[in-house]
Amino acid sequence: MTAALPEWFHLGPEGGWTADMLDRLPPDAPPHVELIDGSLITRSPQTAVHMLMLRLLERALTPPDNLIVVREMSVTLGIRQRPEPDIMVVTRSALTSLKTTSFKPEDVRLVVEVVSPESVERDRSTKPIKYSDAGIKHLWRVEQEDDRPVVYTFELEPSVRAYVPTGIHRGRLRTDIGFEVDIELDLEKFIGP
């Protein structure tokens, strides 16, 4: 049985939540809280496929030295927008301290969302619009199809500030996002005998 969320979480501060407030949540706040349209969003427990996909991408992405792969950190898109993509590729210079908790959109080269049953609408519609409006160049959305990952890749079309599809990847993810990507999408190798 899960504990009820504290009263401060439901009511929120007068005037609503802002991006900078996430760094000052009380110690009893749930981990991995993101801010969408001024509302705090917590995520439900993740499945093995979600965790394994994050591990695979984090290990397999090999950006040049001026970029770094970060996991489960947020990007501040505005005063009431601070989503937490599952994976990001950001400029190394944006990681200014070990206390860094969020990045600016201009420092983000790629956002990756691994879709969970509770996040389908946010990951397919809400977040892509916010990421494209902020000018983030690449978005990947990972979903499950017949118990296997499928990666939908998108690139920002700058004249309309909207994402256009660049591919649907099953079995292998091959693309270029300013550096070559070639990842075998096999999660079975992580599962024991």
matplotlib code that plots the C-alpha trace (Angstrom):
import matplotlib.pyplot as plt

x = [0.0, 1.3, 1.3, -1.0, 0.7, 1.2, -1.3, 1.2, 1.5, -2.2, -2.8, 0.4, 1.6, -0.6, -0.2, 0.8, 4.1, 7.0, 10.1, 12.5, 10.3, 11.2, 14.7, 13.1, 10.5, 10.4, 12.4, 9.3, 8.5, 8.3, 11.4, 11.2, 8.6, 8.2, 6.3, 3.8, 1.7, 2.3, 1.1, 3.4, 3.4, 4.9, 5.5, 4.3, 6.7, 8.5, 8.5, 11.5, 11.3, 11.4, 14.4, 16.3, 15.6, 17.1, 20.1, 20.6, 20.4, 22.5, 25.3, 25.0, 24.8, 28.3, 28.3, 31.4, 33.3, 31.4, 28.2, 27.1, 24.3, 22.2, 19.4, 16.3, 17.1, 14.9, 14.9, 13.5, 11.3, 9.5, 8.3, 5.7, 7.3, 10.1, 9.6, 12.0, 12.8, 14.1, 17.3, 18.9, 22.0, 23.2, 26.3, 29.0, 29.5, 25.9, 26.8, 28.3, 28.3, 27.5, 24.5, 23.0, 19.3, 18.0, 19.2, 18.2, 16.6, 19.4, 21.8, 19.7, 20.4, 18.1, 15.3, 14.1, 10.8, 10.1, 6.3, 4.6, 0.9, 0.3, 2.4, 1.1, -0.7, 2.1, 4.8, 2.9, 1.3, 2.0, 5.8, 6.7, 4.8, 6.7, 10.1, 9.6, 8.3, 11.5, 13.6, 15.1, 16.3, 15.8, 13.1, 12.9, 9.8, 10.2, 7.2, 6.5, 5.3, 4.9, 7.1, 9.9, 11.0, 10.2, 11.8, 10.1, 12.6, 11.8, 13.7, 12.7, 11.7, 12.8, 10.5, 7.4, 9.0, 7.4, 8.8, 8.8, 9.2, 12.6, 12.1, 10.5, 13.2, 12.6, 15.5, 18.1, 18.3, 20.4, 20.3, 22.4, 21.7, 24.9, 26.8, 26.2, 23.9, 23.8, 22.1, 20.8, 17.4, 17.7, 16.5, 16.6, 20.4, 19.6, 17.2, 18.6, 18.2]
y = [0.0, 3.4, 6.4, 9.3, 12.4, 15.2, 18.1, 20.6, 18.6, 18.7, 22.4, 23.8, 27.3, 30.4, 31.4, 27.9, 26.0, 27.5, 25.8, 27.2, 25.7, 22.1, 22.6, 23.5, 20.7, 19.3, 16.1, 14.0, 14.9, 12.1, 11.5, 12.6, 15.3, 17.4, 20.5, 20.7, 23.8, 24.7, 21.3, 18.8, 15.4, 12.4, 9.2, 5.8, 2.9, 2.0, -1.3, -3.4, -2.5, 1.2, 0.8, -1.4, 0.9, 3.8, 1.7, 0.7, 4.2, 5.7, 3.2, 3.1, 6.8, 8.0, 11.7, 13.8, 15.2, 18.5, 16.7, 14.4, 12.0, 12.7, 10.7, 11.7, 15.4, 18.3, 21.0, 24.4, 25.5, 28.4, 29.6, 26.9, 24.3, 21.9, 18.5, 15.6, 13.6, 10.1, 10.8, 14.0, 14.8, 18.2, 20.4, 19.5, 23.2, 23.3, 20.9, 23.7, 21.9, 18.6, 20.4, 21.0, 19.9, 21.4, 22.5, 25.3, 24.2, 25.8, 23.4, 20.3, 18.5, 15.4, 14.5, 10.9, 9.9, 6.2, 5.9, 4.3, 3.5, 6.6, 8.9, 8.2, 11.5, 13.6, 11.8, 11.7, 15.2, 17.5, 17.2, 17.2, 20.5, 22.1, 20.7, 22.0, 25.4, 25.6, 24.8, 21.4, 19.9, 16.1, 14.1, 10.3, 8.5, 4.9, 2.7, -1.1, -3.2, -6.9, -6.7, -5.1, -1.4, 0.7, 4.2, 7.0, 9.7, 13.4, 16.5, 20.1, 21.9, 25.4, 27.4, 26.1, 25.1, 21.6, 18.1, 16.1, 12.3, 11.0, 7.3, 4.4, 2.0, -1.6, -3.9, -1.3, 2.5, 4.1, 7.9, 11.0, 13.7, 15.7, 12.5, 9.0, 6.7, 2.9, 1.0, -2.6, -2.4, -5.7, -5.8, -9.6, -9.5, -7.9, -10.6, -13.6, -17.3]
z = [0.0, -0.9, 1.5, 0.8, -0.6, 1.9, 1.9, 0.6, -2.6, -3.4, -2.7, -3.9, -3.2, -3.8, -7.4, -8.5, -8.8, -10.7, -12.2, -9.5, -6.7, -7.8, -6.3, -2.9, -2.5, 1.0, 1.8, 1.8, -1.9, -4.3, -6.5, -10.2, -10.0, -13.1, -13.8, -16.7, -17.1, -13.4, -12.1, -10.4, -12.1, -10.3, -12.1, -11.2, -10.5, -13.8, -15.5, -16.3, -20.0, -19.1, -16.8, -19.3, -22.3, -20.3, -19.4, -23.0, -24.4, -21.6, -22.4, -26.2, -26.9, -27.6, -28.3, -29.1, -26.1, -26.1, -25.3, -22.4, -21.9, -18.8, -17.3, -15.4, -15.1, -16.0, -18.7, -17.7, -20.6, -18.8, -15.5, -15.2, -17.5, -16.2, -17.6, -16.9, -20.0, -19.4, -21.3, -22.7, -24.6, -23.5, -24.0, -21.5, -20.7, -19.3, -16.5, -14.5, -11.1, -9.4, -8.0, -11.4, -11.5, -14.7, -18.1, -20.5, -23.8, -25.8, -24.2, -25.0, -28.3, -27.8, -25.5, -25.1, -23.6, -22.9, -22.9, -19.9, -19.7, -17.5, -19.6, -23.1, -23.6, -22.2, -24.1, -27.5, -27.4, -24.5, -24.2, -27.9, -28.4, -25.4, -26.6, -30.1, -29.0, -26.9, -30.0, -28.9, -32.2, -31.7, -29.9, -29.7, -28.3, -27.3, -27.2, -26.9, -29.8, -29.2, -26.1, -28.2, -28.2, -31.2, -31.4, -33.2, -34.1, -34.9, -35.9, -35.4, -38.7, -37.7, -39.9, -38.2, -34.9, -35.1, -35.2, -38.3, -38.3, -39.4, -38.8, -37.0, -35.7, -34.8, -34.0, -34.7, -34.3, -37.0, -37.3, -37.2, -34.6, -35.1, -34.4, -35.7, -33.7, -34.2, -31.4, -31.4, -29.7, -27.9, -24.3, -24.1, -23.4, -20.0, -18.9, -17.0, -17.9]

ax = plt.figure().add_subplot(projection="3d")
ax.plot(x, y, z, "-o")
ax.set_aspect("equal")
plt.show()
